[in-house]
Amino acid sequence: QVQLQESGGGLVQAGDSLRLSCAASLRTVSTYAMGWFRQAPGKERNFVAAFSWSGGSSYYADSVKGRFTISRDNAKNTVYLQMNSLKPEDTAVYYCAAGSKYGSNWYRDYDYWGQGTQVTVSS
């Protein structure tokens, strides 16, 4: 069974950085398509970042491109989201997800989800 657990969220000021981690069950990171999504209060769950099939490239939402970086450590079964130059509009609950369609930006393509970690950016 696939299990995902996010960590690393918190309260930061605009311009600060955070690194989110997603600890996955054995072989999940090397077997499934992995991605990050976020959801602000009263809004839809939106795509943030995901790996391509080969893992050699990544896809990002336009709103985070150039500021966020997705990476992974297969040996540790962990996916990361490095977030730099944070803005108040980045405030949301961030979710790690696993599915079968690499590079997808549609949340319905992901079958497994973590509980989420709150990121709050103050101005």
Backbone atoms as SQL, in Angstrom:
CREATE TABLE atoms (id INTEGER PRIMARY KEY, chain TEXT, resi INTEGER, resn TEXT, atom TEXT, x REAL, y REAL, z REAL);
INSERT INTO atoms VALUES
  (1, 'A', 1, 'GLN', 'N', 0.838, -1.188, 0.000),
  (2, 'A', 1, 'GLN', 'CA', 0.000, 0.000, 0.000),
  (3, 'A', 1, 'GLN', 'C', 0.878, 1.244, 0.000),
  (4, 'A', 2, 'VAL', 'N', 0.526, 2.200, -0.826),
  (5, 'A', 2, 'VAL', 'CA', 1.303, 3.424, -0.931),
  (6, 'A', 2, 'VAL', 'C', 0.915, 4.377, 0.199),
  (7, 'A', 3, 'GLN', 'N', 1.927, 4.844, 0.908),
  (8, 'A', 3, 'GLN', 'CA', 1.719, 5.835, 1.960),
  (9, 'A', 3, 'GLN', 'C', 2.652, 7.010, 1.738),
  (10, 'A', 4, 'LEU', 'N', 2.127, 8.192, 1.943),
  (11, 'A', 4, 'LEU', 'CA', 2.877, 9.421, 1.747),
  (12, 'A', 4, 'LEU', 'C', 2.719, 10.303, 2.977),
  (13, 'A', 5, 'GLN', 'N', 3.805, 10.917, 3.414),
  (14, 'A', 5, 'GLN', 'CA', 3.756, 11.792, 4.576),
  (15, 'A', 5, 'GLN', 'C', 4.589, 13.031, 4.324),
  (16, 'A', 6, 'GLU', 'N', 3.920, 14.180, 4.267),
  (17, 'A', 6, 'GLU', 'CA', 4.611, 15.446, 4.050),
  (18, 'A', 6, 'GLU', 'C', 5.092, 16.036, 5.372),
  (19, 'A', 7, 'SER', 'N', 6.144, 16.838, 5.273),
  (20, 'A', 7, 'SER', 'CA', 6.647, 17.584, 6.423),
  (21, 'A', 7, 'SER', 'C', 7.408, 18.793, 5.921),
  (22, 'A', 8, 'GLY', 'N', 7.705, 19.704, 6.838),
  (23, 'A', 8, 'GLY', 'CA', 8.528, 20.852, 6.491),
  (24, 'A', 8, 'GLY', 'C', 7.793, 22.161, 6.343),
  (25, 'A', 9, 'GLY', 'N', 6.472, 22.133, 6.452),
  (26, 'A', 9, 'GLY', 'CA', 5.723, 23.373, 6.345),
  (27, 'A', 9, 'GLY', 'C', 5.926, 24.253, 7.561),
  (28, 'A', 10, 'GLY', 'N', 5.411, 25.479, 7.473),
  (29, 'A', 10, 'GLY', 'CA', 5.535, 26.395, 8.607),
  (30, 'A', 10, 'GLY', 'C', 5.120, 27.793, 8.235),
  (31, 'A', 11, 'LEU', 'N', 5.367, 28.697, 9.156),
  (32, 'A', 11, 'LEU', 'CA', 5.060, 30.112, 8.972),
  (33, 'A', 11, 'LEU', 'C', 6.354, 30.859, 8.678),
  (34, 'A', 12, 'VAL', 'N', 6.406, 31.514, 7.529),
  (35, 'A', 12, 'VAL', 'CA', 7.601, 32.255, 7.129),
  (36, 'A', 12, 'VAL', 'C', 7.190, 33.619, 6.602),
  (37, 'A', 13, 'GLN', 'N', 8.190, 34.465, 6.388),
  (38, 'A', 13, 'GLN', 'CA', 7.943, 35.788, 5.825),
  (39, 'A', 13, 'GLN', 'C', 8.190, 35.773, 4.314),
  (40, 'A', 14, 'ALA', 'N', 7.585, 36.713, 3.651),
  (41, 'A', 14, 'ALA', 'CA', 7.795, 36.841, 2.207),
  (42, 'A', 14, 'ALA', 'C', 9.287, 36.958, 1.908),
  (43, 'A', 15, 'GLY', 'N', 9.731, 36.205, 0.890),
  (44, 'A', 15, 'GLY', 'CA', 11.141, 36.198, 0.530),
  (45, 'A', 15, 'GLY', 'C', 11.941, 35.067, 1.135),
  (46, 'A', 16, 'ASP', 'N', 11.377, 34.418, 2.142),
  (47, 'A', 16, 'ASP', 'CA', 12.050, 33.299, 2.799),
  (48, 'A', 16, 'ASP', 'C', 11.979, 32.031, 1.950),
  (49, 'A', 17, 'SER', 'N', 12.657, 31.002, 2.435),
  (50, 'A', 17, 'SER', 'CA', 12.663, 29.701, 1.765),
  (51, 'A', 17, 'SER', 'C', 12.190, 28.611, 2.714),
  (52, 'A', 18, 'LEU', 'N', 11.646, 27.557, 2.127),
  (53, 'A', 18, 'LEU', 'CA', 11.269, 26.359, 2.866),
  (54, 'A', 18, 'LEU', 'C', 11.548, 25.152, 1.983),
  (55, 'A', 19, 'ARG', 'N', 11.834, 24.019, 2.623),
  (56, 'A', 19, 'ARG', 'CA', 11.949, 22.773, 1.877),
  (57, 'A', 19, 'ARG', 'C', 10.952, 21.770, 2.442),
  (58, 'A', 20, 'LEU', 'N', 10.048, 21.360, 1.614),
  (59, 'A', 20, 'LEU', 'CA', 9.082, 20.340, 2.001),
  (60, 'A', 20, 'LEU', 'C', 9.627, 18.957, 1.661),
  (61, 'A', 21, 'SER', 'N', 9.301, 17.990, 2.484),
  (62, 'A', 21, 'SER', 'CA', 9.695, 16.609, 2.238),
  (63, 'A', 21, 'SER', 'C', 8.452, 15.738, 2.165),
  (64, 'A', 22, 'CYS', 'N', 8.535, 14.705, 1.359),
  (65, 'A', 22, 'CYS', 'CA', 7.455, 13.721, 1.254),
  (66, 'A', 22, 'CYS', 'C', 8.084, 12.342, 1.408),
  (67, 'A', 23, 'ALA', 'N', 7.896, 11.760, 2.570),
  (68, 'A', 23, 'ALA', 'CA', 8.409, 10.419, 2.828),
  (69, 'A', 23, 'ALA', 'C', 7.396, 9.399, 2.324),
  (70, 'A', 24, 'ALA', 'N', 7.858, 8.501, 1.460),
  (71, 'A', 24, 'ALA', 'CA', 6.952, 7.552, 0.826),
  (72, 'A', 24, 'ALA', 'C', 7.274, 6.124, 1.264),
  (73, 'A', 25, 'SER', 'N', 6.313, 5.262, 1.104),
  (74, 'A', 25, 'SER', 'CA', 6.527, 3.850, 1.396),
  (75, 'A', 25, 'SER', 'C', 7.489, 3.260, 0.372),
  (76, 'A', 26, 'LEU', 'N', 7.993, 2.091, 0.679),
  (77, 'A', 26, 'LEU', 'CA', 9.090, 1.489, -0.072),
  (78, 'A', 26, 'LEU', 'C', 8.832, 1.431, -1.570),
  (79, 'A', 27, 'ARG', 'N', 9.811, 1.899, -2.330),
  (80, 'A', 27, 'ARG', 'CA', 9.828, 1.867, -3.794),
  (81, 'A', 27, 'ARG', 'C', 8.787, 2.753, -4.459),
  (82, 'A', 28, 'THR', 'N', 8.043, 3.524, -3.703),
  (83, 'A', 28, 'THR', 'CA', 7.021, 4.390, -4.309),
  (84, 'A', 28, 'THR', 'C', 7.647, 5.427, -5.221),
  (85, 'A', 29, 'VAL', 'N', 8.687, 6.087, -4.732),
  (86, 'A', 29, 'VAL', 'CA', 9.282, 7.195, -5.481),
  (87, 'A', 29, 'VAL', 'C', 9.876, 6.725, -6.798),
  (88, 'A', 30, 'SER', 'N', 10.424, 5.521, -6.833),
  (89, 'A', 30, 'SER', 'CA', 11.042, 5.013, -8.059),
  (90, 'A', 30, 'SER', 'C', 10.047, 4.312, -8.967),
  (91, 'A', 31, 'THR', 'N', 8.839, 4.074, -8.482),
  (92, 'A', 31, 'THR', 'CA', 7.846, 3.306, -9.235),
  (93, 'A', 31, 'THR', 'C', 6.716, 4.167, -9.779),
  (94, 'A', 32, 'TYR', 'N', 6.328, 5.181, -9.021),
  (95, 'A', 32, 'TYR', 'CA', 5.163, 5.980, -9.384),
  (96, 'A', 32, 'TYR', 'C', 5.561, 7.365, -9.890),
  (97, 'A', 33, 'ALA', 'N', 4.628, 7.962, -10.621),
  (98, 'A', 33, 'ALA', 'CA', 4.755, 9.371, -10.979),
  (99, 'A', 33, 'ALA', 'C', 4.478, 10.190, -9.733),
  (100, 'A', 34, 'MET', 'N', 5.399, 11.085, -9.395),
  (101, 'A', 34, 'MET', 'CA', 5.289, 11.876, -8.170),
  (102, 'A', 34, 'MET', 'C', 5.071, 13.346, -8.495),
  (103, 'A', 35, 'GLY', 'N', 4.238, 13.981, -7.683),
  (104, 'A', 35, 'GLY', 'CA', 3.992, 15.395, -7.905),
  (105, 'A', 35, 'GLY', 'C', 3.627, 16.114, -6.619),
  (106, 'A', 36, 'TRP', 'N', 3.611, 17.418, -6.693),
  (107, 'A', 36, 'TRP', 'CA', 3.184, 18.280, -5.594),
  (108, 'A', 36, 'TRP', 'C', 2.007, 19.136, -6.061),
  (109, 'A', 37, 'PHE', 'N', 1.042, 19.273, -5.178),
  (110, 'A', 37, 'PHE', 'CA', -0.115, 20.131, -5.402),
  (111, 'A', 37, 'PHE', 'C', -0.292, 21.013, -4.174),
  (112, 'A', 38, 'ARG', 'N', -1.117, 22.035, -4.302),
  (113, 'A', 38, 'ARG', 'CA', -1.436, 22.869, -3.151),
  (114, 'A', 38, 'ARG', 'C', -2.879, 23.330, -3.223),
  (115, 'A', 39, 'GLN', 'N', -3.408, 23.615, -2.050),
  (116, 'A', 39, 'GLN', 'CA', -4.802, 24.041, -1.968),
  (117, 'A', 39, 'GLN', 'C', -4.946, 25.127, -0.921),
  (118, 'A', 40, 'ALA', 'N', -5.376, 26.289, -1.379),
  (119, 'A', 40, 'ALA', 'CA', -5.650, 27.407, -0.479),
  (120, 'A', 40, 'ALA', 'C', -7.092, 27.321, -0.005),
  (121, 'A', 41, 'PRO', 'N', -7.418, 27.933, 1.125),
  (122, 'A', 41, 'PRO', 'CA', -8.794, 27.864, 1.647),
  (123, 'A', 41, 'PRO', 'C', -9.818, 28.350, 0.635),
  (124, 'A', 42, 'GLY', 'N', -10.843, 27.539, 0.399),
  (125, 'A', 42, 'GLY', 'CA', -11.913, 27.906, -0.504),
  (126, 'A', 42, 'GLY', 'C', -11.572, 27.808, -1.980),
  (127, 'A', 43, 'LYS', 'N', -10.397, 27.242, -2.278),
  (128, 'A', 43, 'LYS', 'CA', -9.980, 27.141, -3.678),
  (129, 'A', 43, 'LYS', 'C', -9.724, 25.687, -4.065),
  (130, 'A', 44, 'GLU', 'N', -9.594, 25.464, -5.362),
  (131, 'A', 44, 'GLU', 'CA', -9.340, 24.122, -5.870),
  (132, 'A', 44, 'GLU', 'C', -7.901, 23.698, -5.561),
  (133, 'A', 45, 'ARG', 'N', -7.683, 22.388, -5.634),
  (134, 'A', 45, 'ARG', 'CA', -6.331, 21.860, -5.488),
  (135, 'A', 45, 'ARG', 'C', -5.596, 22.077, -6.807),
  (136, 'A', 46, 'ASN', 'N', -4.483, 22.783, -6.747),
  (137, 'A', 46, 'ASN', 'CA', -3.755, 23.177, -7.950),
  (138, 'A', 46, 'ASN', 'C', -2.392, 22.519, -8.048),
  (139, 'A', 47, 'PHE', 'N', -2.002, 22.263, -9.276),
  (140, 'A', 47, 'PHE', 'CA', -0.715, 21.664, -9.579),
  (141, 'A', 47, 'PHE', 'C', 0.418, 22.618, -9.220),
  (142, 'A', 48, 'VAL', 'N', 1.500, 22.041, -8.689),
  (143, 'A', 48, 'VAL', 'CA', 2.700, 22.824, -8.390),
  (144, 'A', 48, 'VAL', 'C', 3.884, 22.322, -9.213),
  (145, 'A', 49, 'ALA', 'N', 4.187, 21.013, -9.103),
  (146, 'A', 49, 'ALA', 'CA', 5.363, 20.477, -9.788),
  (147, 'A', 49, 'ALA', 'C', 5.240, 18.966, -9.917),
  (148, 'A', 50, 'ALA', 'N', 5.922, 18.423, -10.938),
  (149, 'A', 50, 'ALA', 'CA', 5.929, 16.973, -11.137),
  (150, 'A', 50, 'ALA', 'C', 7.134, 16.591, -11.975),
  (151, 'A', 51, 'PHE', 'N', 7.505, 15.312, -11.905),
  (152, 'A', 51, 'PHE', 'CA', 8.619, 14.800, -12.691),
  (153, 'A', 51, 'PHE', 'C', 8.128, 14.313, -14.042),
  (154, 'A', 52, 'SER', 'N', 9.007, 14.392, -15.029),
  (155, 'A', 52, 'SER', 'CA', 8.747, 13.760, -16.308),
  (156, 'A', 52, 'SER', 'C', 8.943, 12.255, -16.171),
  (157, 'A', 53, 'TRP', 'N', 8.615, 11.497, -17.219),
  (158, 'A', 53, 'TRP', 'CA', 8.725, 10.034, -17.144),
  (159, 'A', 53, 'TRP', 'C', 10.156, 9.605, -16.874),
  (160, 'A', 54, 'SER', 'N', 11.089, 10.246, -17.536),
  (161, 'A', 54, 'SER', 'CA', 12.481, 9.868, -17.396),
  (162, 'A', 54, 'SER', 'C', 13.092, 10.364, -16.096),
  (163, 'A', 55, 'GLY', 'N', 12.432, 11.351, -15.501),
  (164, 'A', 55, 'GLY', 'CA', 12.990, 11.956, -14.293),
  (165, 'A', 55, 'GLY', 'C', 14.070, 12.959, -14.593),
  (166, 'A', 56, 'GLY', 'N', 14.404, 13.102, -15.882),
  (167, 'A', 56, 'GLY', 'CA', 15.463, 14.026, -16.242),
  (168, 'A', 56, 'GLY', 'C', 15.008, 15.467, -16.321),
  (169, 'A', 57, 'SER', 'N', 13.711, 15.671, -16.343),
  (170, 'A', 57, 'SER', 'CA', 13.185, 17.027, -16.361),
  (171, 'A', 57, 'SER', 'C', 11.950, 17.090, -15.469),
  (172, 'A', 58, 'SER', 'N', 11.502, 18.308, -15.231),
  (173, 'A', 58, 'SER', 'CA', 10.362, 18.501, -14.342),
  (174, 'A', 58, 'SER', 'C', 9.418, 19.526, -14.941),
  (175, 'A', 59, 'TYR', 'N', 8.194, 19.520, -14.463),
  (176, 'A', 59, 'TYR', 'CA', 7.190, 20.463, -14.905),
  (177, 'A', 59, 'TYR', 'C', 6.750, 21.301, -13.713),
  (178, 'A', 60, 'TYR', 'N', 6.470, 22.556, -13.971),
  (179, 'A', 60, 'TYR', 'CA', 6.082, 23.465, -12.911),
  (180, 'A', 60, 'TYR', 'C', 4.904, 24.329, -13.344),
  (181, 'A', 61, 'ALA', 'N', 4.099, 24.686, -12.357),
  (182, 'A', 61, 'ALA', 'CA', 3.079, 25.693, -12.607),
  (183, 'A', 61, 'ALA', 'C', 3.771, 27.015, -12.911),
  (184, 'A', 62, 'ASP', 'N', 3.164, 27.808, -13.770),
  (185, 'A', 62, 'ASP', 'CA', 3.764, 29.097, -14.140),
  (186, 'A', 62, 'ASP', 'C', 4.005, 29.974, -12.910),
  (187, 'A', 63, 'SER', 'N', 3.143, 29.868, -11.934),
  (188, 'A', 63, 'SER', 'CA', 3.226, 30.737, -10.764),
  (189, 'A', 63, 'SER', 'C', 4.436, 30.437, -9.878),
  (190, 'A', 64, 'VAL', 'N', 5.044, 29.262, -10.029),
  (191, 'A', 64, 'VAL', 'CA', 6.169, 28.896, -9.175),
  (192, 'A', 64, 'VAL', 'C', 7.456, 28.687, -9.974),
  (193, 'A', 65, 'LYS', 'N', 7.369, 28.741, -11.284),
  (194, 'A', 65, 'LYS', 'CA', 8.523, 28.475, -12.134),
  (195, 'A', 65, 'LYS', 'C', 9.654, 29.446, -11.809),
  (196, 'A', 66, 'GLY', 'N', 10.853, 28.893, -11.635),
  (197, 'A', 66, 'GLY', 'CA', 12.005, 29.719, -11.310),
  (198, 'A', 66, 'GLY', 'C', 12.203, 29.927, -9.822),
  (199, 'A', 67, 'ARG', 'N', 11.206, 29.577, -9.020),
  (200, 'A', 67, 'ARG', 'CA', 11.304, 29.734, -7.560),
  (201, 'A', 67, 'ARG', 'C', 11.286, 28.389, -6.829),
  (202, 'A', 68, 'PHE', 'N', 10.550, 27.427, -7.361),
  (203, 'A', 68, 'PHE', 'CA', 10.409, 26.121, -6.727),
  (204, 'A', 68, 'PHE', 'C', 11.169, 25.070, -7.526),
  (205, 'A', 69, 'THR', 'N', 11.674, 24.060, -6.811),
  (206, 'A', 69, 'THR', 'CA', 12.380, 22.959, -7.455),
  (207, 'A', 69, 'THR', 'C', 11.948, 21.639, -6.831),
  (208, 'A', 70, 'ILE', 'N', 11.536, 20.705, -7.676),
  (209, 'A', 70, 'ILE', 'CA', 11.183, 19.368, -7.210),
  (210, 'A', 70, 'ILE', 'C', 12.392, 18.466, -7.396),
  (211, 'A', 71, 'SER', 'N', 12.626, 17.609, -6.414),
  (212, 'A', 71, 'SER', 'CA', 13.742, 16.671, -6.507),
  (213, 'A', 71, 'SER', 'C', 13.369, 15.409, -5.732),
  (214, 'A', 72, 'ARG', 'N', 14.194, 14.391, -5.856),
  (215, 'A', 72, 'ARG', 'CA', 13.890, 13.150, -5.152),
  (216, 'A', 72, 'ARG', 'C', 15.158, 12.390, -4.815),
  (217, 'A', 73, 'ASP', 'N', 15.036, 11.559, -3.802),
  (218, 'A', 73, 'ASP', 'CA', 16.099, 10.656, -3.406),
  (219, 'A', 73, 'ASP', 'C', 15.476, 9.258, -3.370),
  (220, 'A', 74, 'ASN', 'N', 15.730, 8.474, -4.400),
  (221, 'A', 74, 'ASN', 'CA', 15.108, 7.148, -4.478),
  (222, 'A', 74, 'ASN', 'C', 15.549, 6.251, -3.327),
  (223, 'A', 75, 'ALA', 'N', 16.802, 6.388, -2.918),
  (224, 'A', 75, 'ALA', 'CA', 17.318, 5.538, -1.834),
  (225, 'A', 75, 'ALA', 'C', 16.595, 5.820, -0.519),
  (226, 'A', 76, 'LYS', 'N', 16.168, 7.061, -0.339),
  (227, 'A', 76, 'LYS', 'CA', 15.453, 7.434, 0.882),
  (228, 'A', 76, 'LYS', 'C', 13.940, 7.413, 0.685),
  (229, 'A', 77, 'ASN', 'N', 13.494, 7.071, -0.539),
  (230, 'A', 77, 'ASN', 'CA', 12.047, 7.080, -0.831),
  (231, 'A', 77, 'ASN', 'C', 11.418, 8.414, -0.452),
  (232, 'A', 78, 'THR', 'N', 12.075, 9.477, -0.839),
  (233, 'A', 78, 'THR', 'CA', 11.630, 10.814, -0.446),
  (234, 'A', 78, 'THR', 'C', 11.646, 11.763, -1.636),
  (235, 'A', 79, 'VAL', 'N', 10.617, 12.571, -1.724),
  (236, 'A', 79, 'VAL', 'CA', 10.524, 13.638, -2.716),
  (237, 'A', 79, 'VAL', 'C', 10.568, 14.965, -1.977),
  (238, 'A', 80, 'TYR', 'N', 11.215, 15.951, -2.578),
  (239, 'A', 80, 'TYR', 'CA', 11.369, 17.259, -1.949),
  (240, 'A', 80, 'TYR', 'C', 10.766, 18.343, -2.826),
  (241, 'A', 81, 'LEU', 'N', 10.404, 19.434, -2.176),
  (242, 'A', 81, 'LEU', 'CA', 10.009, 20.642, -2.896),
  (243, 'A', 81, 'LEU', 'C', 10.729, 21.814, -2.235),
  (244, 'A', 82, 'GLN', 'N', 11.746, 22.298, -2.915),
  (245, 'A', 82, 'GLN', 'CA', 12.474, 23.477, -2.432),
  (246, 'A', 82, 'GLN', 'C', 11.738, 24.714, -2.902),
  (247, 'A', 83, 'MET', 'N', 11.355, 25.556, -1.967),
  (248, 'A', 83, 'MET', 'CA', 10.590, 26.755, -2.281),
  (249, 'A', 83, 'MET', 'C', 11.368, 27.981, -1.868),
  (250, 'A', 84, 'ASN', 'N', 11.745, 28.792, -2.824),
  (251, 'A', 84, 'ASN', 'CA', 12.503, 30.019, -2.580),
  (252, 'A', 84, 'ASN', 'C', 11.658, 31.238, -2.927),
  (253, 'A', 85, 'SER', 'N', 12.075, 32.374, -2.423),
  (254, 'A', 85, 'SER', 'CA', 11.399, 33.641, -2.711),
  (255, 'A', 85, 'SER', 'C', 9.894, 33.518, -2.507),
  (256, 'A', 86, 'LEU', 'N', 9.518, 32.998, -1.374),
  (257, 'A', 86, 'LEU', 'CA', 8.099, 32.750, -1.116),
  (258, 'A', 86, 'LEU', 'C', 7.292, 34.040, -1.079),
  (259, 'A', 87, 'LYS', 'N', 6.058, 33.929, -1.540),
  (260, 'A', 87, 'LYS', 'CA', 5.145, 35.061, -1.600),
  (261, 'A', 87, 'LYS', 'C', 3.883, 34.730, -0.786),
  (262, 'A', 88, 'PRO', 'N', 3.182, 35.744, -0.330),
  (263, 'A', 88, 'PRO', 'CA', 1.937, 35.469, 0.411),
  (264, 'A', 88, 'PRO', 'C', 0.962, 34.599, -0.371),
  (265, 'A', 89, 'GLU', 'N', 0.944, 34.732, -1.682),
  (266, 'A', 89, 'GLU', 'CA', 0.024, 33.917, -2.495),
  (267, 'A', 89, 'GLU', 'C', 0.432, 32.456, -2.579),
  (268, 'A', 90, 'ASP', 'N', 1.588, 32.109, -2.031),
  (269, 'A', 90, 'ASP', 'CA', 1.992, 30.701, -1.944),
  (270, 'A', 90, 'ASP', 'C', 1.370, 30.014, -0.726),
  (271, 'A', 91, 'THR', 'N', 0.704, 30.773, 0.101),
  (272, 'A', 91, 'THR', 'CA', 0.077, 30.206, 1.293),
  (273, 'A', 91, 'THR', 'C', -0.972, 29.168, 0.906),
  (274, 'A', 92, 'ALA', 'N', -0.822, 27.966, 1.440),
  (275, 'A', 92, 'ALA', 'CA', -1.722, 26.861, 1.100),
  (276, 'A', 92, 'ALA', 'C', -1.304, 25.621, 1.888),
  (277, 'A', 93, 'VAL', 'N', -2.128, 24.612, 1.811),
  (278, 'A', 93, 'VAL', 'CA', -1.730, 23.277, 2.253),
  (279, 'A', 93, 'VAL', 'C', -1.100, 22.588, 1.049),
  (280, 'A', 94, 'TYR', 'N', 0.103, 22.054, 1.252),
  (281, 'A', 94, 'TYR', 'CA', 0.838, 21.416, 0.174),
  (282, 'A', 94, 'TYR', 'C', 0.733, 19.899, 0.318),
  (283, 'A', 95, 'TYR', 'N', 0.402, 19.258, -0.808),
  (284, 'A', 95, 'TYR', 'CA', 0.199, 17.815, -0.832),
  (285, 'A', 95, 'TYR', 'C', 1.189, 17.143, -1.777),
  (286, 'A', 96, 'CYS', 'N', 1.675, 16.017, -1.339),
  (287, 'A', 96, 'CYS', 'CA', 2.466, 15.127, -2.173),
  (288, 'A', 96, 'CYS', 'C', 1.518, 14.081, -2.746),
  (289, 'A', 97, 'ALA', 'N', 1.751, 13.668, -3.991),
  (290, 'A', 97, 'ALA', 'CA', 0.859, 12.716, -4.630),
  (291, 'A', 97, 'ALA', 'C', 1.635, 11.740, -5.488),
  (292, 'A', 98, 'ALA', 'N', 1.056, 10.546, -5.648),
  (293, 'A', 98, 'ALA', 'CA', 1.657, 9.506, -6.481),
  (294, 'A', 98, 'ALA', 'C', 0.601, 8.958, -7.426),
  (295, 'A', 99, 'GLY', 'N', 0.993, 8.724, -8.668),
  (296, 'A', 99, 'GLY', 'CA', 0.046, 8.200, -9.643),
  (297, 'A', 99, 'GLY', 'C', 0.754, 7.479, -10.754),
  (298, 'A', 100, 'SER', 'N', 0.062, 7.293, -11.871),
  (299, 'A', 100, 'SER', 'CA', 0.612, 6.508, -12.972),
  (300, 'A', 100, 'SER', 'C', 0.941, 7.346, -14.203),
  (301, 'A', 101, 'LYS', 'N', 0.591, 8.617, -14.221),
  (302, 'A', 101, 'LYS', 'CA', 0.799, 9.443, -15.398),
  (303, 'A', 101, 'LYS', 'C', 1.866, 10.488, -15.125),
  (304, 'A', 102, 'TYR', 'N', 3.032, 10.250, -15.639),
  (305, 'A', 102, 'TYR', 'CA', 4.148, 11.152, -15.383),
  (306, 'A', 102, 'TYR', 'C', 3.900, 12.539, -15.968),
  (307, 'A', 103, 'GLY', 'N', 4.280, 13.525, -15.181),
  (308, 'A', 103, 'GLY', 'CA', 4.212, 14.899, -15.650),
  (309, 'A', 103, 'GLY', 'C', 2.832, 15.510, -15.652),
  (310, 'A', 104, 'SER', 'N', 1.833, 14.774, -15.162),
  (311, 'A', 104, 'SER', 'CA', 0.473, 15.294, -15.216),
  (312, 'A', 104, 'SER', 'C', 0.282, 16.450, -14.249),
  (313, 'A', 105, 'ASN', 'N', -0.492, 17.432, -14.686),
  (314, 'A', 105, 'ASN', 'CA', -0.833, 18.554, -13.819),
  (315, 'A', 105, 'ASN', 'C', -2.301, 18.485, -13.374),
  (316, 'A', 106, 'TRP', 'N', -2.940, 17.346, -13.574),
  (317, 'A', 106, 'TRP', 'CA', -4.343, 17.162, -13.210),
  (318, 'A', 106, 'TRP', 'C', -4.430, 16.261, -11.987),
  (319, 'A', 107, 'TYR', 'N', -5.052, 16.761, -10.939),
  (320, 'A', 107, 'TYR', 'CA', -5.015, 16.026, -9.681),
  (321, 'A', 107, 'TYR', 'C', -5.687, 14.654, -9.798),
  (322, 'A', 108, 'ARG', 'N', -6.607, 14.486, -10.722),
  (323, 'A', 108, 'ARG', 'CA', -7.306, 13.196, -10.832),
  (324, 'A', 108, 'ARG', 'C', -6.409, 12.091, -11.404),
  (325, 'A', 109, 'ASP', 'N', -5.260, 12.464, -11.934),
  (326, 'A', 109, 'ASP', 'CA', -4.314, 11.453, -12.433),
  (327, 'A', 109, 'ASP', 'C', -3.485, 10.848, -11.310),
  (328, 'A', 110, 'TYR', 'N', -3.659, 11.360, -10.113),
  (329, 'A', 110, 'TYR', 'CA', -2.888, 10.873, -8.969),
  (330, 'A', 110, 'TYR', 'C', -3.818, 10.080, -8.045),
  (331, 'A', 111, 'ASP', 'N', -3.356, 8.899, -7.675),
  (332, 'A', 111, 'ASP', 'CA', -4.203, 7.971, -6.920),
  (333, 'A', 111, 'ASP', 'C', -3.957, 8.026, -5.416),
  (334, 'A', 112, 'TYR', 'N', -2.780, 8.464, -5.006),
  (335, 'A', 112, 'TYR', 'CA', -2.413, 8.424, -3.600),
  (336, 'A', 112, 'TYR', 'C', -1.973, 9.814, -3.150),
  (337, 'A', 113, 'TRP', 'N', -2.403, 10.168, -1.944),
  (338, 'A', 113, 'TRP', 'CA', -2.149, 11.508, -1.421),
  (339, 'A', 113, 'TRP', 'C', -1.703, 11.442, 0.032),
  (340, 'A', 114, 'GLY', 'N', -0.839, 12.381, 0.396),
  (341, 'A', 114, 'GLY', 'CA', -0.501, 12.546, 1.796),
  (342, 'A', 114, 'GLY', 'C', -1.540, 13.402, 2.491),
  (343, 'A', 115, 'GLN', 'N', -1.311, 13.659, 3.772),
  (344, 'A', 115, 'GLN', 'CA', -2.247, 14.455, 4.562),
  (345, 'A', 115, 'GLN', 'C', -2.055, 15.953, 4.364),
  (346, 'A', 116, 'GLY', 'N', -0.932, 16.324, 3.821),
  (347, 'A', 116, 'GLY', 'CA', -0.683, 17.737, 3.565),
  (348, 'A', 116, 'GLY', 'C', 0.112, 18.411, 4.669),
  (349, 'A', 117, 'THR', 'N', 0.794, 19.481, 4.308),
  (350, 'A', 117, 'THR', 'CA', 1.525, 20.299, 5.276),
  (351, 'A', 117, 'THR', 'C', 1.242, 21.769, 4.979),
  (352, 'A', 118, 'GLN', 'N', 0.959, 22.530, 6.033),
  (353, 'A', 118, 'GLN', 'CA', 0.557, 23.926, 5.874),
  (354, 'A', 118, 'GLN', 'C', 1.775, 24.821, 5.671),
  (355, 'A', 119, 'VAL', 'N', 1.691, 25.647, 4.662),
  (356, 'A', 119, 'VAL', 'CA', 2.694, 26.694, 4.431),
  (357, 'A', 119, 'VAL', 'C', 1.978, 28.033, 4.491),
  (358, 'A', 120, 'THR', 'N', 2.449, 28.903, 5.359),
  (359, 'A', 120, 'THR', 'CA', 1.866, 30.231, 5.496),
  (360, 'A', 120, 'THR', 'C', 2.958, 31.264, 5.310),
  (361, 'A', 121, 'VAL', 'N', 2.748, 32.170, 4.366),
  (362, 'A', 121, 'VAL', 'CA', 3.727, 33.202, 4.065),
  (363, 'A', 121, 'VAL', 'C', 3.123, 34.555, 4.411),
  (364, 'A', 122, 'SER', 'N', 3.739, 35.242, 5.357),
  (365, 'A', 122, 'SER', 'CA', 3.243, 36.554, 5.770),
  (366, 'A', 122, 'SER', 'C', 3.947, 37.650, 4.975),
  (367, 'A', 123, 'SER', 'N', 3.240, 38.740, 4.783),
  (368, 'A', 123, 'SER', 'CA', 3.803, 39.851, 4.000),
  (369, 'A', 123, 'SER', 'C', 4.579, 40.804, 4.870);
